[in-house]
Amino acid sequence: MTTAEEREKRRQAGSFGAVADAYERGRPPYPPEAVAWLVPERARAVVDLGAGTGKLTRALRAPGREVIAVEPSAGMRERFSQVLPGVRVLDGTGESIPLPDSSVDTVVCAQAWHWVDPRRAVPEIARVLRTGGRLGLVWNSRDLSAPWVAELERILRDYAAAPTEDRQVDRVVTPFGPVERQDFRWSHPMTAEEIMDMVASRSYVITLEDAAREELLGRVRRLLEAERPTEMPYVTEDYRAELESL
């Protein structure tokens, strides 16, 4: 990755706080079966890394389990605290987690692993995990097998490239064991306005010049007016790896 690409990646990664409300309205939750596959039932302390407004956090909560959110954006942390006032949210990143050594059972990162530097994040996550702990990575991806969703994707790609093309899953290395993958197909009920919020909360849309962003959003709105969708089909991509040794 060139220096210019790294600067653009940092700019996009830091853009979410400005659209925290749209993010909360437009981003989907995570299906329970995908969360159950990621997080062992025995896990008593779980970190939601890059928690955003708490979309995954809500699904991670369970009786007898403490969930701790870690989120670098002040705007996102503020919105998180409004939505989930009873959950601890800390200022931190994948490369710097403000928790003691060997203090949690599972670290889960939703929609955010592509933003981290795995060379630093992998040992940092291993540091906070207890022996036998687990790292889980998850992405909700729009299901392009639906023609109108494929057209939505084509519109978006006319303006910017998604930063998620490199999942960096292959960079989960020692002291973690092999990475397993499981996909879950499902649909999330959404209004046209919620789909607009989903589009507007993408980093590569937030950081467009004003004129280009308005043009893109106008094209998306016209597509939705023609198609009148009532749900968004998703594929949830789950990855998990166990901590083997330090």
C-alpha positions, 0 to 999 in steps of 0.5 A: 500500500502506498503512502497516499493509499494509507492516508486515504484509508486513515481519512475514511476510517476517521469519517464515521463520527460525523454520520453516527446517527445515519450509521445507527439508522441504516446499518443492519444488526447481526443474525443470532446464529452468526453471533453464536458461531463466533462467540463460545457460550462459555465466554464471560467477558467479550470485547466488541472491537470497533463497536461503532454505535453498538450494532453487534454489541446488542447481540453479544449480551447474554446473562452472566456475560460482560460486554466491553466496547472499544471504539476510537471515534468520539462521535460513535462513542457518544451515540453508543452511550445513548443507545446502550447506556449500561455498557462500558465503552472505551476509547481505543483501537485494535492496536491499543486496547485499554484493558489488562493482560489476559482479561477477556475470553473473546474479542470480536471485530465487526466491519472493522478488521480491514481498518487495523494494522494486523502486525500490531493488532494481532499481538495486542488482541492476544495480549488481552485474551485469556488462554484458549480465547478466541478472535472473531471477525464478521462482516455484513455484505450485501447479497449481490445475487439480487439484481437491484442490489447488484445495480446499487453496488454498480452505482456505488462503484462508479464513485469510489472503491470499498475499503473492504476488498482486503479483509486481511483475514490471512493476516491473523497469524501466530499465536492464533491457530487456523482461521475458520469461516462460516457464511449466513444468508438472511434478509433485513427489513428496511425502508427506502430511507433506511437504505439511504442512511446505510449508503450515506454512512459508508466511509467512501461516500462520507468522504466524497466531494459534496457534489459527487456525494449528492449525485450518487445519493440522487441515483440511489434514490431513483433506483429505490423509487423504481424498485421499491424494496422492503428488505436488504438481502445480506451475507454475513461472513464469520471468521474465528480463530483460537489463541493457541500459545504466546 
